[in-house]
Amino acid sequence: MPGRDAARVHRALCGNRRVSAPRTDPAEPPSSASLPDPALDDQPLNWTEGAMPRLLPYGAALFPALTQAINQARASIWLQTYIFHTDDVALGIASALCDAAQRGVQVRVLVDGLGSGLSVDALSSRFAEAGVEFMVFRPWRKWPDVVQRGRWRRLHRKLCVVDARIAFIGGINLIDDRLDIHHGWSAQPRLDYAVQYQGHLARQTQWVMQRLWLRTVLAGSLQRRLRKLPGPGVFDTSPNQRAYWQELLDWGYANPPADEDDAPLRPSQAPPDAAAPETPRRMPVSLAQSLCALVVRDNVSRRRAIEHSYIRAIDRARSRVLIVSPYFYPGHDFRQALKNAAARGAQVKLLLQGRIDYRMAAWAARALYGEMLRAGVLIYEYTPAYLHAKVAVVDEDWATVGSSNIDPLSLLVNLEANLAVRDRAFARELGAHIEGQIARSLPINTPARLRTRAPWWLRPFVAVAARAFVALAGGIKNEY
């Protein structure tokens, strides 16, 4: 039976294990004021006051704010992104970074070798002339890397921190909203979001970026030295390399603090007259008007952090769950959380891509349409333009904006970063944006429409392909 075979193959990919604490009775959902259950996550979230999150829809809102912050920088700029293109918009930001470096600001830019592969040479020469420190995370060598295990682990975060005070996070790459590298120009901008925030959480974000930068520096240095073996002097330490090792020790990377919030910033990273940042107050969510937490996914201690932050929020949903993701192929636990929320009476809506950029990704999402619709989940396809946003709202007080899709590549393989927000005003604003886009989208609400998108053979095919890809990429096996 095709249906039985599909279920068997999908269980092989997604598994049946549940890592969360026992659920409460669906008839008695947990209070929205309750703190997240730290047992569910690799690392408990550090909810912090004072971030003052500001929603930035589209690059039209992000790029001017980012450029202004760069132009006002006085000490340091850290920028990490998947795509840094060479169109006019991206080059405008590159020029601002170069100007900052030339006036004495320390500027460090890290881009992904696959996402920015077409622009690395142009950016490298431009940045070198201006004194911008520029590195490439895992340079892409095309065919050798396609089949090499682990080479699909990409830097997919979009982060920038200026003077350890102002930070930006989201899903927006440094490329014009109307330009797609593979599909060219379009009349309408991609749907995407970013957030600007500040305070102690910006400092914590910089600490995360510093660790990745130094890891990349040392990985590249080690590879260069290993290529020279067995020549003499391979292990001699140059002054430049000693400086990098000392920087590792200064940052405490060799012995990282238990709480990244306590990571020290070197004096050169803060403006000369900046006061020492105050230690943020930690309090129950019920007593705070606005709390934010940085949620990062890596391949060390936070492998499931973003996935679990979603599940925790969905598990406490009472009225609504709004999720926007262009690539949607979650594991068993995530899907079960959505179905349980719908069973409790919460309105669960998924806004997924209708204008397809990668056909395999669209097939993966559509393979799950039947399961979601039968559980009462509402599905919409966004058709006005390409969809790139990775955002969600739960009830009236929880939201997230970031770089992570809800698929195996983001949840199990890539380096990702999301901002979780417990703020009614922010959740209300983002929720209104999402509902407005849903109103412009195509509802998948009839059997005929479902059949055109999800034939019976699609689910087992996608399950096998996804499992093979996750294994090749080096993701977690038998747990997803």
C-alpha positions in Angstrom: 0.0 0.0 0.0 1.5 3.4 -1.0 0.3 5.1 2.1 1.7 2.5 4.4 5.1 2.5 2.6 5.2 6.3 2.8 4.6 6.2 6.6 7.3 3.6 7.0 9.9 5.5 5.1 9.1 8.8 6.8 9.4 7.2 10.2 12.8 6.0 9.2 13.8 9.6 8.5 12.0 11.3 11.3 12.0 8.7 14.1 9.6 8.5 17.0 11.7 9.7 19.9 10.5 12.6 22.0 13.0 14.6 24.0 10.6 17.0 25.6 9.2 16.8 29.1 5.8 15.1 29.5 3.0 17.2 28.0 0.3 18.8 30.1 -3.3 17.9 29.6 -4.4 19.5 26.3 -7.5 20.8 28.0 -5.3 22.7 30.4 -2.7 24.5 28.4 0.3 26.0 30.3 0.1 29.6 31.3 1.7 32.0 28.8 3.5 33.5 31.8 5.4 30.3 32.5 9.1 30.1 31.8 10.3 27.7 29.0 11.2 24.3 30.2 15.0 24.2 30.1 15.0 20.4 30.0 13.9 20.5 26.4 16.9 22.4 25.0 20.6 21.8 24.6 21.2 25.1 26.5 18.4 27.1 28.3 17.7 30.4 26.7 19.0 33.5 28.4 16.1 35.9 28.4 17.4 39.4 28.7 15.8 42.8 29.2 16.7 46.0 27.4 17.1 44.8 23.9 14.3 47.1 22.5 13.7 45.0 19.4 12.7 46.9 16.3 11.1 45.0 13.4 12.6 45.7 9.9 10.4 44.4 7.1 12.3 43.8 3.8 15.7 45.1 2.9 14.1 48.5 2.3 14.0 48.9 6.1 17.1 47.0 7.0 19.7 48.4 4.6 19.3 52.1 5.6 19.3 51.3 9.3 22.4 49.0 8.9 24.2 51.7 6.8 23.5 54.3 9.4 24.8 52.2 12.2 28.0 51.4 10.2 28.5 55.1 9.4 28.2 56.0 13.1 30.6 53.2 14.3 33.5 54.3 16.4 35.3 51.1 17.5 34.2 47.9 15.9 31.9 46.2 13.3 31.3 42.5 13.1 29.3 41.2 10.1 28.5 37.6 9.1 26.2 36.7 6.3 25.4 33.9 3.9 25.2 36.1 0.7 27.2 39.3 0.2 26.5 40.1 -3.4 28.0 42.8 -5.7 24.8 44.6 -6.8 24.4 48.3 -6.1 22.7 47.7 -2.7 25.3 45.3 -1.4 28.2 47.5 -2.7 26.7 50.4 -0.9 27.1 48.5 2.3 30.6 47.4 1.3 31.5 51.1 0.8 30.2 52.0 4.2 32.3 49.2 5.7 35.4 50.4 3.8 34.9 54.0 5.0 34.6 52.8 8.6 37.8 50.8 8.3 39.6 53.8 6.8 38.7 56.0 9.8 40.1 53.5 12.2 37.2 51.2 13.1 38.0 47.5 13.3 35.9 45.8 10.7 35.6 42.1 10.4 33.5 40.4 7.7 32.8 36.7 7.4 30.8 35.3 4.5 29.9 31.8 3.4 31.9 30.2 0.7 28.9 28.8 -1.1 26.4 31.6 -0.7 28.9 34.4 -1.6 31.1 32.3 -3.9 30.4 34.5 -6.9 31.5 37.7 -5.2 34.4 36.6 -3.0 37.1 37.8 -5.4 35.6 41.2 -6.0 34.9 41.7 -2.3 38.3 40.5 -1.2 40.2 43.0 -3.3 37.9 45.8 -2.3 38.1 45.1 1.4 41.9 44.5 1.3 42.5 48.0 -0.1 40.4 49.6 2.7 41.8 47.6 5.6 38.7 45.5 6.2 39.5 42.1 7.6 37.7 39.6 5.3 37.4 35.8 5.5 35.4 33.1 3.8 33.8 30.3 5.8 34.5 27.0 4.1 35.4 28.1 0.6 33.4 26.1 -2.0 35.3 24.0 -4.6 32.3 22.9 -6.6 32.4 19.3 -7.5 34.8 17.9 -4.9 32.7 19.5 -2.2 29.3 18.4 -3.5 30.0 14.8 -2.4 32.3 15.5 0.5 30.7 14.7 3.9 30.2 17.7 6.0 30.9 20.4 3.3 27.2 21.3 3.2 27.5 22.7 6.7 27.2 26.3 5.8 27.3 29.7 7.6 23.6 30.7 7.1 23.4 33.3 9.9 22.8 37.0 9.1 24.3 39.0 11.9 25.9 42.4 12.4 27.1 44.1 15.6 28.3 47.7 15.8 30.4 48.9 18.8 29.0 46.0 20.9 25.9 48.1 21.3 23.7 47.8 18.2 22.9 44.5 16.5 21.0 43.2 13.5 19.6 39.7 13.0 17.2 38.1 10.5 16.9 36.3 7.2 17.9 39.1 4.9 21.1 38.6 2.9 23.1 41.5 1.5 21.5 41.6 -1.9 18.8 43.7 -3.5 15.3 42.6 -2.5 14.3 42.2 -6.1 17.3 40.3 -7.3 17.7 36.5 -7.0 21.1 35.0 -7.9 19.5 32.1 -9.7 16.3 33.6 -11.1 17.3 37.2 -11.9 15.3 40.3 -11.3 11.6 40.4 -10.2 9.0 43.1 -10.1 8.2 42.5 -6.4 10.6 42.3 -3.5 11.2 39.1 -1.6 9.2 38.8 1.6 11.8 38.8 4.4 12.4 40.4 7.9 15.2 41.5 10.2 15.3 42.9 13.7 17.5 45.7 15.2 18.2 45.4 18.9 20.7 46.8 21.4 22.1 46.5 24.9 23.5 43.4 26.6 22.1 41.1 24.0 24.1 42.9 21.3 27.2 42.2 23.4 26.3 38.5 23.6 25.8 38.4 19.9 29.2 39.8 19.3 30.7 37.1 21.5 29.1 34.4 19.4 30.5 36.0 16.2 33.9 36.4 17.7 34.1 32.7 18.5 33.2 31.7 14.9 35.7 34.2 13.5 38.6 32.8 15.5 37.6 29.2 14.8 37.6 30.1 11.1 41.0 31.8 11.4 42.6 28.9 13.1 41.0 26.3 10.9 42.4 28.0 7.8 45.9 28.3 9.4 45.9 24.7 10.4 45.0 23.6 6.9 47.7 25.7 5.4 50.3 24.2 7.8 49.2 20.6 7.2 49.6 21.1 3.4 53.3 21.9 4.0 54.1 18.7 6.0 56.7 17.3 6.3 58.7 20.4 5.5 60.9 21.9 8.2 59.5 24.7 10.4 55.9 23.7 9.9 55.0 24.2 13.6 56.9 27.4 14.1 54.6 30.0 15.3 54.7 33.4 13.5 54.1 36.6 15.4 50.8 37.0 13.6 49.7 33.5 14.6 50.8 34.1 18.2 48.6 37.1 18.2 45.6 35.1 17.1 46.2 32.5 19.8 46.5 35.2 22.4 43.2 36.6 21.2 41.7 33.3 21.7 42.8 33.3 25.3 41.7 36.9 25.8 38.2 36.0 24.7 38.2 33.0 26.9 37.6 30.6 24.0 40.0 28.0 25.3 37.9 27.9 28.5 34.6 29.4 27.6 32.5 30.8 30.4 29.4 28.8 31.5 27.2 31.8 30.6 28.1 33.6 27.4 26.6 36.7 28.8 29.7 36.9 31.1 32.1 36.8 28.2 34.5 39.8 28.5 34.9 42.3 25.7 38.3 43.6 25.0 38.7 47.3 25.6 39.3 47.9 21.9 35.8 46.6 21.1 33.9 49.3 22.9 33.8 53.0 22.1 36.4 54.9 24.2 33.9 56.7 26.4 31.5 53.8 26.7 30.4 52.8 30.2 30.7 49.2 31.3 27.5 47.4 30.3 25.2 46.6 33.2 24.5 43.0 34.0 20.9 42.4 32.8 18.2 41.6 35.3 16.7 38.1 34.9 13.1 37.9 36.0 10.0 35.8 35.3 8.4 36.5 31.9 5.2 37.5 33.7 7.0 40.4 35.4 8.8 41.8 32.3 7.3 43.8 29.5 10.0 42.8 26.9 12.5 39.9 27.0 14.7 38.7 24.1 17.0 35.7 23.7 19.6 34.9 21.1 19.1 31.3 19.8 22.0 29.9 17.9 22.4 26.5 16.2 25.9 25.1 15.9 27.3 21.6 15.6 28.7 21.4 19.1 26.5 22.1 22.1 23.4 23.7 20.5 22.5 21.2 17.7 18.8 21.3 18.4 18.5 24.7 20.0 16.4 26.5 17.4 14.1 23.5 16.8 13.5 23.1 20.6 12.8 26.9 21.0 10.0 26.5 18.4 8.6 23.4 20.0 8.5 24.9 23.5 6.6 27.9 22.2 4.2 25.8 20.2 3.6 23.5 23.2 2.2 26.4 25.2 0.1 27.9 22.4 -3.5 28.6 23.4 -4.9 30.9 20.7 -2.7 31.0 17.6 0.5 29.8 15.9 1.7 31.7 12.8 4.7 30.3 11.0 6.4 31.6 7.9 9.1 29.6 6.2 10.0 29.1 2.6 11.4 25.6 3.3 9.3 23.4 5.5 10.1 19.8 6.3 10.2 19.5 10.1 10.8 16.4 12.1 8.3 14.3 14.0 8.5 16.3 17.3 7.9 19.6 15.5 5.0 18.3 13.5 3.4 16.7 16.5 3.6 20.0 18.4 1.7 21.7 15.6 -0.9 19.0 15.5 -1.3 19.1 19.3 -1.8 22.9 19.2 -4.5 22.6 16.6 -6.2 19.8 18.7 -6.2 22.2 21.7 -8.1 24.7 19.6 -5.3 27.1 18.6 -5.5 28.4 15.1 -2.3 27.1 13.4 -1.4 28.8 10.1 1.6 28.0 7.8 2.7 30.5 5.2 4.9 28.6 2.7 6.4 29.4 -0.7 4.1 29.5 -3.7 6.6 30.9 -6.1 9.1 28.1 -6.2 12.9 28.7 -6.2 14.1 25.2 -5.5 11.7 22.5 -6.7 13.0 19.8 -4.3 12.4 22.1 -1.3 8.8 22.8 -2.5 8.2 19.1 -2.9 9.4 18.4 0.6 6.9 20.9 2.1 4.0 19.6 -0.1 4.7 16.0 1.0 3.5 17.0 4.4 0.4 19.0 3.3 -2.0 16.1 3.8 -0.8 15.3 7.3 -1.0 18.9 8.4 -4.4 19.6 6.8 -5.9 16.5 8.4 -4.8 17.7 11.8 -6.6 21.1 11.3 -3.5 23.1 10.3 -4.2 25.8 7.7 -1.7 26.1 4.8 -1.2 29.1 2.5 1.2 29.6 -0.4 2.7 33.0 -0.8 2.5 33.9 -4.5 3.2 37.7 -4.9 7.0 37.2 -4.9 9.6 34.9 -3.6 9.3 34.0 0.1 12.5 34.1 2.2 11.2 35.0 5.6 11.8 32.8 8.6 9.5 34.2 11.3 6.8 33.0 13.7 4.3 34.3 16.3 2.7 32.3 19.0 -0.3 33.7 20.9 0.1 37.4 21.7 3.5 37.5 23.4 6.1 35.3 21.6 7.8 35.8 18.3 10.9 34.8 16.5 12.8 36.2 13.6 16.0 34.7 12.2 17.9 32.8 9.5 16.7 29.3 10.2 14.3 27.5 7.9 12.2 24.7 9.3 13.9 21.9 7.4 16.8 19.4 8.0 19.4 21.7 6.5 18.8 24.5 8.9 17.7 22.5 12.0 20.5 19.9 11.8 23.3 21.1 9.6 23.9 24.8 9.1 25.1 27.5 11.5 21.9 29.6 12.2 20.8 32.4 14.5 17.3 33.5 15.5 16.0 36.1 18.0 13.3 34.9 20.3 11.1 37.7 21.7 8.6 37.8 24.5 7.0 41.2 23.9 3.3 41.8 23.2 3.8 44.9 21.1 6.5 43.2 18.9 4.4 40.0 18.5 1.3 42.1 17.7 3.3 44.0 15.0 4.8 40.9 13.4 1.5 39.0 13.6 -0.2 41.8 11.7 2.5 41.7 9.0 2.0 37.9 8.7 -1.8 38.1 8.6 -1.5 40.7 5.9 0.7 38.5 3.8 -1.6 35.5 4.3 -4.5 37.6 3.0 -2.5 38.0 -0.3 -1.7 34.2 -0.5 -3.3 31.1 -1.9 -5.1 28.9 0.6 -4.6 25.2 0.2 -8.1 24.1 1.3 -9.6 21.8 -1.3 -8.8 18.2 -2.1 -8.3 19.0 -5.8 -5.8 21.7 -5.0 -4.0 19.3 -2.6 -3.8 16.6 -5.2 -2.1 18.9 -7.7 0.6 19.6 -5.1 1.1 16.3 -3.3 0.6 13.1 -5.3 0.8 9.9 -3.3 4.4 9.0 -4.4 5.8 12.4 -3.3 6.2 11.7 0.4 8.3 8.5 0.3 10.5 10.0 -2.5 11.2 13.1 -0.4 11.8 11.1 2.7 14.5 9.0 1.1 16.1 12.0 -0.6 16.1 14.0 2.6 17.6 11.2 4.6 20.4 10.7 2.1 21.2 14.5 2.0 21.3 14.8 5.8 23.6 11.9 6.0 25.9 13.4 3.3 25.8 16.8 5.0 26.8 15.3 8.3 23.6 16.0 10.2 22.1 14.1 13.1 20.8 10.7 12.0 18.0 8.6 13.4 16.8 11.4 15.6 15.0 13.6 13.0 
